Amino acid sequence: LQASAAAASRLRVLVTRQLPDKFTASLRRQLQHLEIVTWPSATQPVERKFLLDEAAKIDGLLCLLTDRVDAEFLGRVDPARFRAVSTMSVGVDHIDVAACRAAGVRIGYTPGVLTEGTADLALALLLATARRLPAAVETVRQPGAWGPWCPFDRLCGRGIGGSTVGLVGFGRIGQAVARRLSGFRPGRIVYTGPRPKPELAGPLNAEYVKFEQLLAESDFVVICCPGTPDTRHLFNKEAFKLMRPDSILINVSRGTVVNQSDLHEALSSGGIGAAGLDVTDPEPLPSDSPLLSLPNCVVLPHIGSADVATREAMAQLAVDNLAAGLLGQKMPAELL
């Protein structure tokens, strides 16, 4: 313990976004006499030059998805002192994992803690898209747009009851979405992924099917799979041709899973009915993106984990991972 305390007294870390004081205080409690350098903004990403200039002077990094930890950054660190990267995210697309491993740098991330919040958002986005809530809100705001009641007007949407919902990916988030769906009484919940999971699907009343079958039979398709090279543009022109013309696509995973040009074509030509996206490629989505002009496309600014309890849990786990990594202890959540 004395050795650990002595090591901690010499440590310097960079935190790439301002966090509430209680999280930096937690880091100081775990690493006494610690020097913390914090990028002075709670809303804007750290400037690349600042990140690179600090690299050689730090022992560890607490970063976000917006911060690239790549070969350039790792080439600037002092290999004799830099030990750990802790990202406040589940995704590690921004980290050169192979380069970190080659350099002996440990990686902490935040799986599990954002599962429930992201699943909540998936259902909210599905309902908002299916029931055309953005258009309904706009109708109320526009003078004269709210006319007499009409049984089959443009605001008449789709319900989940009796429908087939397809989950692409049946990990933690996919399973949490399935649990929430049960209350809406869909006719079927189907899922696809690398392998069937009968031990999990049984209690959730979910049926494993091939990807192509899921697309052809689902009224709603919810993307919950990881964003990897294998899933890049999994949803492309060929995939959209397999989907029903009235089907609704929801994406809460990664923007790279969907080819957005092909999605725009499918939405504007009637190939599919609507889409709800919490993730895009790139992020932020440019304001002149053709998707934003479509009335049947709902786009959110990647807020899947944006509830206070979830974000606080992510921040605390990121802090705990960094402290453990710098002390040579087991990280609560280490990318292995």
C-alpha positions, 0 to 999 in steps of 0.5 A: 500500500505504501508503494501504491501511495508513493506511486500515486503521489507522482501521477498526472492525468488528463481529463478531456471534458469537465465533469461534476466536482464529485467525480474528480474528488473521487479520483483524488481520493483513490489517487492521493496527491494526484495532479489532474489536468482538465480541458476547460469545457463541459460541452466542447471536445478537447482540441487535438493540439492540446491533447497531443501537447499533454500526451508526454506529460501524463500517466493516464487519460480519461476521455470521451468518444470524441477523443482519438487515442490513435498511433499519433497520440500514443507516439507522443506519450512517455512509454515509461509512464503512460499506463491507462486509458479510461473512456466514458463510453461503451464503444471504443471506435476512437481508440486504436486498441491494437496499438494500445495493447502493443504499448502495454496500455490498459483500456477501461470502458463503461459497459452495462451501466448505459444498457437501461437508458439506451433501451428506454431511448430505443422504445421512446424513439420507436414510439415517436417515429411510429406514432409520428410524434414530431409531426404532431408537435409541429401541427400544434405549433403551426397556426391553423394546422390543427384542424377538425378530427379526421380518422385517417389523416397524416398523423395516423401512425402505427402501433406495436401491439400484434406486430413483429419486432426484429432486434438486430443484436441480442446483447445487453441492450437488445435483451433490455429492449425485448423486456420493455417490448413485452408490455406492448404485446407484440405478436412476435419478437425475433432477433438475429446475431452471431448465434442463437441464445435460447437460454436468454430468448426463452424468458423474453419470448424471443425467437432466433431467425436469420438476418434476411428473414428478420428483415422480410418479416418485421414491422419494426427493426431495431438495431442494437448490434455493436459497430464493428468492421463486420457490421459497417453498412450492414443496412445497405441497399440490398438490406432495405430491398428485403424490408417491408415497404411500411417497416420502420427502422430504429438505430441506437447502436452506431451510425456506421451500421447504416449506409445513410445514402441508401437509407435516404433512397429507401425512405424517399422512394417508399422502400421502407416506411420510416426511420428513427436514428439516435446515431449517425455517421458522422456525428454531429450530422451536418445540418444540410444532410438530406435525411433531415429534410425527410418527414419520415425520418426522426434524428436525435443527437446521440442521447441514448445514455442521456439520463442523469443516473446513467451518465453519473454511473458512466463517469464514476466507472470511468474514474474507477477504471482509471484509478485501478489502471494507474495503481496496477489493480484490476479495473472494474471494466477492462477491455481485454 
